């Protein structure tokens, strides 16, 4: 029997595998799953804990691969969907995690806002730090914040909504969300940095991750489908997600 092309967990739809090799599995993370330490069991939507439990339980998707270990390398917010990378060994977690820390991972997201940006392209470099007044929230702080950089480009407009391509150079918590909010165009239905927007879903999706494999030295490019994400808001644009991060030479926010 062929091994499944998805991670199959109890009481949820299969989570599609977008890419797999000897070191990693990349999935299309659905919204609603949290990435928190597997020692924190206060939510049934802890994706790491659910995967670990499934592997230990010998579920077929994992058993067919001989998996004994799978650990997230980076995080996506609970409501953010799209490309999420897991490593198959502690060594791969360390090597790939170091690539994120040293900015050798190319990342691209699509964001939806209900407020039209003031520019068609811009770079935001506002430094970020945790909000001392509210756990789980980030703020801009020019003195104590950590360097942060995101490149933005408007790629489609429809009545009431704008689709933005986001390329985070750094990887701070909530970076895209804060930088868009500070640019005057928060993500739709982002209650933490903007406001709920009618019945629209949270408008952020990770659509591309690219890097040079630290073990094989081959280039890896992982792309998540965008059709249904865009259709949900009424957009027709089909993005070219292999853009060059260095292509934007635009104003700073």
C-alpha positions as CSV (number, residue, x, y, z in Angstrom):
1,X,0.0,0.0,0.0
2,X,1.3,3.4,-1.0
3,X,2.1,5.8,1.9
4,X,-0.4,8.6,2.2
5,X,0.3,12.1,0.8
6,X,-1.1,13.7,3.9
7,X,-0.8,13.6,7.7
8,X,-3.9,12.0,9.0
9,X,-4.8,13.0,12.5
10,X,-8.0,12.0,14.5
11,X,-11.0,14.2,14.2
12,X,-9.7,16.5,11.5
13,X,-9.3,16.7,7.8
14,X,-6.0,15.2,6.4
15,X,-3.2,17.8,6.3
16,X,-1.7,17.8,2.9
17,X,2.0,17.1,2.4
18,X,3.5,19.6,0.0
19,X,7.1,18.4,-0.1
20,X,9.1,15.5,1.5
21,X,12.7,14.4,1.3
22,X,15.1,12.6,3.6
23,X,15.3,15.5,6.0
24,X,11.9,17.3,6.1
25,X,8.2,17.1,5.5
26,X,6.5,20.4,4.5
27,X,2.7,20.6,5.0
28,X,-0.1,22.9,4.1
29,X,-1.1,23.9,7.6
30,X,-4.8,24.6,7.9
31,X,-6.0,27.6,10.0
32,X,-6.9,26.8,13.6
33,X,-3.8,24.7,14.6
34,X,-1.4,26.2,17.2
35,X,2.3,25.6,17.3
36,X,3.1,25.5,20.9
37,X,5.6,23.3,22.9
38,X,4.3,19.8,23.2
39,X,4.7,20.1,27.0
40,X,1.7,22.6,26.9
41,X,-1.4,20.5,26.7
42,X,-4.1,23.0,27.4
43,X,-5.5,22.9,23.8
44,X,-6.6,20.1,21.6
45,X,-5.4,22.2,18.6
46,X,-1.7,21.7,19.5
47,X,-0.3,20.5,16.1
48,X,3.1,19.4,17.4
49,X,1.5,17.4,20.2
50,X,-1.0,15.8,17.9
51,X,1.7,14.8,15.4
52,X,3.9,13.3,18.2
53,X,1.0,11.4,19.6
54,X,0.1,10.0,16.1
55,X,3.7,8.9,15.5
56,X,3.9,7.2,18.9
57,X,0.5,5.5,18.3
58,X,1.8,4.0,15.0
59,X,-0.7,5.7,12.7
60,X,-0.2,4.5,9.1
61,X,0.9,7.9,7.6
62,X,3.8,7.9,10.0
63,X,4.5,4.1,10.2
64,X,4.6,3.8,6.4
65,X,7.5,6.3,6.4
66,X,9.3,4.8,9.4
67,X,9.0,8.0,11.3
68,X,10.1,8.2,14.9
69,X,10.5,12.0,15.1
70,X,9.0,15.0,13.5
71,X,9.4,18.5,14.8
72,X,8.4,22.0,13.5
73,X,11.4,24.1,12.4
74,X,9.5,27.5,12.4
75,X,6.1,28.7,13.5
76,X,2.9,30.0,11.9
77,X,0.3,31.8,13.9
78,X,-2.8,29.7,14.7
79,X,-5.0,31.4,12.1
80,X,-2.3,31.6,9.4
81,X,-2.4,28.8,6.8
82,X,0.2,27.5,4.3
83,X,3.7,26.2,4.1
84,X,5.0,24.8,7.4
85,X,8.3,22.9,7.6
86,X,8.9,19.9,9.9
87,X,12.3,18.2,10.4
88,X,12.7,14.4,10.6
89,X,15.6,14.5,13.1
90,X,17.0,16.7,15.8
91,X,20.0,17.4,13.6
92,X,17.8,18.6,10.8
93,X,15.9,20.8,13.3
94,X,19.1,22.5,14.3
95,X,20.5,22.9,10.8
96,X,17.3,24.2,9.3
97,X,16.5,26.4,12.3
98,X,19.9,28.0,12.0
99,X,19.0,28.9,8.4
100,X,15.9,30.7,9.5
101,X,18.0,32.6,12.1
102,X,20.6,33.6,9.6
103,X,18.0,34.7,7.0
104,X,18.9,32.1,4.5
105,X,15.3,31.1,4.1
106,X,13.2,32.8,1.4
107,X,9.7,33.3,2.6
108,X,6.6,34.7,0.9
109,X,3.1,35.3,2.2
110,X,-0.1,36.7,0.8
111,X,-2.1,39.1,2.9
112,X,-5.5,40.6,2.5
113,X,-6.4,44.1,3.9
114,X,-9.6,46.1,3.8
115,X,-7.7,49.4,3.8
116,X,-5.9,50.3,0.6
117,X,-2.2,50.9,1.3
118,X,-0.7,54.3,0.6
119,X,2.0,52.9,-1.7
120,X,2.1,50.1,-4.3
121,X,5.4,48.9,-2.9
122,X,7.2,49.6,0.3
123,X,9.7,48.2,2.9
124,X,8.9,48.3,6.7
125,X,11.8,48.1,9.1
126,X,10.1,49.0,12.4
127,X,11.8,47.1,15.3
128,X,9.6,44.8,17.3
129,X,9.4,43.5,20.9
130,X,6.8,41.8,23.1
131,X,4.2,44.1,24.6
132,X,5.0,44.3,28.3
133,X,1.3,45.2,28.9
134,X,-0.2,42.3,27.0
135,X,1.1,38.8,26.7
136,X,1.0,37.4,23.2
137,X,1.1,40.8,21.5
138,X,4.0,42.6,19.8
139,X,4.7,46.3,19.6
140,X,7.1,48.7,17.8
141,X,9.9,50.0,20.0
142,X,12.7,52.0,18.4
143,X,15.0,51.6,21.4
144,X,14.5,48.0,22.7
145,X,12.8,46.3,19.7
146,X,14.7,43.8,17.6
147,X,15.5,44.6,14.0
148,X,12.7,43.6,11.7
149,X,12.2,43.9,7.9
150,X,9.4,43.1,5.6
151,X,8.9,43.9,1.9
152,X,5.4,44.5,0.6
153,X,3.9,44.8,-2.9
154,X,0.3,45.3,-3.9
155,X,-0.7,42.7,-6.5
156,X,-4.5,43.0,-6.8
157,X,-7.3,45.4,-5.8
158,X,-11.0,44.7,-5.8
159,X,-13.8,46.8,-4.3
160,X,-13.1,46.9,-0.5
161,X,-10.1,44.6,-0.5
162,X,-6.4,44.6,-1.5
163,X,-4.1,41.6,-1.9
164,X,-0.5,42.1,-0.8
165,X,2.6,40.0,-1.4
166,X,4.7,40.0,1.8
167,X,8.4,38.9,1.9
168,X,9.7,38.9,5.5
169,X,13.5,39.1,5.7
170,X,13.6,38.6,9.4
171,X,11.3,36.3,11.3
172,X,9.9,38.1,14.4
173,X,6.7,37.0,16.0
174,X,3.6,38.5,14.3
175,X,6.0,40.5,12.1
176,X,3.8,40.8,9.0
177,X,0.8,41.5,11.1
178,X,2.4,44.4,13.0
179,X,4.2,45.9,10.0
180,X,0.9,46.0,8.0
181,X,-1.0,47.5,10.9
182,X,1.7,50.1,11.3
183,X,1.6,50.8,7.6
184,X,-2.1,51.7,8.0
185,X,-3.6,48.5,6.4
186,X,-4.0,45.7,9.0
187,X,-4.9,42.2,7.9
188,X,-8.6,41.5,7.6
189,X,-10.1,39.9,10.7
190,X,-7.0,40.4,12.7
191,X,-8.5,41.3,16.1
192,X,-5.2,41.7,17.8
193,X,-3.7,44.4,15.5
194,X,-6.8,45.6,13.7
195,X,-10.4,44.5,14.0
196,X,-12.7,41.8,12.9
197,X,-14.0,42.4,9.3
198,X,-17.5,40.9,9.0
199,X,-17.4,37.2,8.1
200,X,-14.1,37.2,6.3
201,X,-11.5,34.7,7.4
202,X,-8.1,35.9,8.7
203,X,-6.3,37.0,5.6
204,X,-2.7,35.7,5.8
205,X,-1.3,32.6,4.0
206,X,2.3,31.3,3.7
207,X,2.7,30.5,0.0
208,X,6.4,29.9,-0.6
209,X,9.5,28.7,1.2
210,X,12.8,28.2,-0.6
211,X,16.3,27.3,0.5
212,X,19.5,25.4,-0.2
213,X,19.3,22.0,1.5
214,X,22.1,22.0,4.1
215,X,22.7,18.3,3.6
216,X,22.4,17.8,-0.2
217,X,23.3,21.4,-1.2
218,X,20.4,21.2,-3.7
219,X,17.8,24.1,-3.9
220,X,14.4,23.3,-2.5
221,X,11.3,25.3,-3.3
222,X,8.0,24.6,-1.6
223,X,4.8,26.2,-2.9
224,X,1.3,26.1,-1.3
225,X,-1.8,26.4,-3.6
226,X,-3.5,29.7,-3.5
227,X,-6.7,29.1,-5.6
228,X,-9.2,28.6,-2.7
229,X,-7.6,31.2,-0.4
230,X,-7.9,33.9,-3.2
231,X,-11.4,32.7,-4.2
232,X,-12.7,33.1,-0.7
233,X,-12.1,36.9,-1.0
234,X,-13.0,37.3,-4.6
235,X,-9.5,37.7,-6.1
236,X,-8.6,36.4,-9.5
237,X,-4.9,36.9,-9.4
238,X,-2.7,33.9,-9.6
239,X,0.6,35.0,-8.1
240,X,4.1,34.1,-9.4
241,X,5.6,33.0,-6.1
242,X,9.2,32.6,-7.2
243,X,9.9,36.4,-6.9
244,X,13.3,37.7,-6.0
245,X,13.4,39.2,-2.5
246,X,16.0,41.6,-3.7
247,X,13.9,43.0,-6.5
248,X,12.2,45.7,-4.4
249,X,14.0,49.0,-3.9
250,X,11.3,51.1,-2.4
251,X,10.5,53.4,0.4
252,X,10.8,52.6,4.1
253,X,7.9,52.9,6.5
